[in-house]
C-alpha cells in the first residue's frame, strides 16, 4: 500500500486544479466596495451595459492574474512542506539517539525532574523540520505578497477602464482600498448595514490577509481541541504562544500536534519514525490547503474570495457608471 507521502501530494494537486479551474459560487454573499469615485458624466443604462460588455475581457484577465498569484503562493507553501519532509530522517535519528534515550532515562528517575526528552525532541524538530516562526513567516509573507500583487492587478484593471472611458469623454476615477485596516473597518461597516448586497459572514473578504488569518484561526482551534482531548502536549508552544493573530497561534500549535501524534512512535526504527513524521507533514499540508472535511482550507476560501472580489469590482464600476 503506497505511503501517504507518495499518494497525498496527488490529492493536493487535484484539489488545486479543481478550485482554480472551477469558480465556486456563493449565493447571497455578493461583496460591494464602497469606493471613492468621481464621475462627471453619468452613462445611460444602455451605455452602462455596452461598456460593461466591453470591459468583460479586462475583468476576466484580472481574475486569471489573481488566480495565478494565488497559485504561485500555494506552490511556495508546497515547497515549504517538501523541505520539512526532507528533515524527517535527521529528526528521527536524533529522536532515537543515545542522547534521547539517556534523557528519557533521567526523566524517569524520581527527584530529577522531567521534560528533558520533550525539550530535546522539540529542539530537534525546529532544527531539522521547521520552527513555528518559520511557518509563521511563510504564511504572513504569503498574505503580504498576495495583497501587494492583487492591489497591482486591480489598479491596472481600473487604469485600463479609465482610459477607455476617457476616450468617450467620461471622467471616471475609482480607487481600490489599499489599507488592510481600512478594509477591515469597511468590511465590518458593510456587514452591519445588511443591505441587499450584504457581505453576510464574509465581510472580511475585502482583504485577502484576513481570509488567510481566518483559515489559520480555524486550524488553530481544531489543533487545540485535538491536543486537549489527547492529553499529550509536548513543550510549551501551546501555552506560550496564545496570541491574537491566528497565524501565530496556528504555527505554534502545529509542532505540538505533530510531536504529540508521533510520540507513541518514538521507539520505532528510524525508517518507520521518519515515514510517520513525513506522513504527518503531508496530512498537515492537506488540511491547511483543503481543510478537514468540515472547515474549508486556503484553496476553497481563496477561490470564493477571488470570485467575490472580481464581482465586487464589476458591481462598483457598474454602479458608478450609472450614477
Residue pairs with C-beta under 8 A, 6 or more apart in sequence:
3 275
3 278
3 279
4 278
4 279
4 282
4 283
5 85
5 275
5 278
5 279
5 281
5 282
8 279
8 282
8 283
8 285
8 286
9 282
11 286
11 290
12 78
12 285
12 286
12 289
12 290
15 286
15 289
15 290
15 299
16 71
16 74
16 289
16 299
19 299
19 300
19 302
19 303
20 67
20 70
20 71
20 299
20 303
23 303
23 306
23 307
24 300
24 303
24 304
24 307
25 307
26 202
26 304
26 307
26 308
28 198
28 200
29 198
29 199
29 200
29 201
29 202
29 304
29 308
30 197
30 199
30 308
30 311
30 312
30 315
31 190
31 197
31 199
31 202
31 205
31 206
31 308
31 309
31 311
31 312
31 315
32 190
32 195
32 197
32 199
32 312
32 315
32 316
32 319
33 176
33 177
33 186
33 206
33 312
33 313
33 315
33 316
34 186
34 189
34 190
35 174
35 175
35 176
35 177
35 316
35 320
36 173
36 174
36 175
37 172
37 173
37 174
37 175
37 316
37 320
38 171
38 172
38 173
39 170
39 171
39 172
39 173
39 320
39 321
39 323
40 170
40 171
41 169
41 170
41 171
42 321
42 322
42 323
43 51
43 170
43 321
43 322
45 322
47 321
48 318
48 321
48 322
51 164
51 165
51 321
52 314
52 317
52 318
52 321
54 164
55 161
55 164
55 317
58 157
58 160
58 161
59 157
59 310
59 313
59 314
61 157
62 153
62 154
62 156
62 157
62 310
62 313
63 306
63 310
65 153
66 149
66 150
66 153
66 306
66 309
66 310
67 306
69 145
69 146
69 149
69 150
69 153
70 146
70 302
70 306
73 142
73 145
73 146
74 289
74 298
74 299
76 138
76 142
77 138
77 139
77 142
77 285
77 288
77 289
77 298
78 285
80 130
80 134
80 135
80 138
81 281
81 282
81 284
81 285
83 130
84 129
84 130
84 281
85 278
85 281
85 282
87 128
87 129
87 130
88 128
88 129
88 274
88 275
88 277
88 278
88 281
89 270
89 274
90 124
90 128
91 124
91 125
91 128
91 129
91 274
91 277
92 270
92 271
92 273
92 274
92 277
93 270
94 100
94 120
94 121
94 124
94 128
95 121
95 124
95 266
95 273
96 266
96 267
96 269
96 270
96 273
99 120
100 117
100 120
100 121
100 266
103 116
103 117
103 119
103 120
104 116
104 117
106 112
106 116
107 113
107 114
107 115
107 116
107 117
118 234
118 235
118 259
119 235
121 234
121 259
121 266
122 234
122 235
122 237
122 255
122 259
125 255
125 258
125 259
126 132
126 255
129 258
129 277
129 281
131 255
132 237
132 241
132 248
132 251
132 252
132 254
132 255
133 251
135 250
135 251
135 254
136 247
136 248
136 251
139 212
139 216
139 247
139 250
139 251
140 247
142 212
143 208
143 209
143 212
143 213
143 247
144 209
146 208
146 209
146 212
147 180
147 207
147 208
147 209
150 208
150 309
151 176
151 178
154 176
154 313
155 176
157 313
158 174
158 175
158 176
158 313
161 172
161 174
161 317
162 172
162 173
162 174
165 171
165 172
165 321
166 172
170 321
172 320
172 321
174 316
174 317
174 320
176 313
177 183
177 186
177 206
177 207
180 207
180 209
180 210
183 206
183 207
183 210
184 204
184 206
184 207
184 210
186 206
187 199
187 203
187 204
187 205
187 206
187 207
187 210
188 203
190 198
190 199
190 203
190 206
191 198
191 199
191 200
191 203
197 315
199 205
199 206
202 304
202 308
204 210
204 211
204 214
205 211
205 304
205 305
205 308
205 309
206 312
208 302
208 305
211 301
211 302
211 305
212 247
212 298
212 302
213 245
213 246
213 247
214 246
214 301
215 246
215 288
215 296
215 297
215 298
215 301
216 246
216 247
216 249
216 250
216 251
217 246
217 249
217 250
218 246
218 295
219 246
219 250
219 287
219 288
219 297
220 246
220 249
220 250
220 253
222 287
222 292
222 295
223 250
223 253
223 254
223 256
223 257
224 238
224 253
226 257
227 233
227 238
227 253
227 256
227 257
227 260
230 260
232 260
232 263
233 256
233 260
234 255
234 256
234 259
234 260
234 263
235 255
235 256
235 259
237 252
237 253
237 255
237 256
238 252
238 253
238 256
240 252
241 248
241 249
241 251
241 252
241 253
242 249
243 249
254 284
257 284
258 277
258 280
258 281
258 284
261 276
261 280
262 273
262 276
262 277
262 280
265 272
265 273
265 276
266 273
268 276
286 297
287 297
288 297
288 298
289 297
289 298
289 299
290 296
290 297
290 299
290 300
291 297
291 300
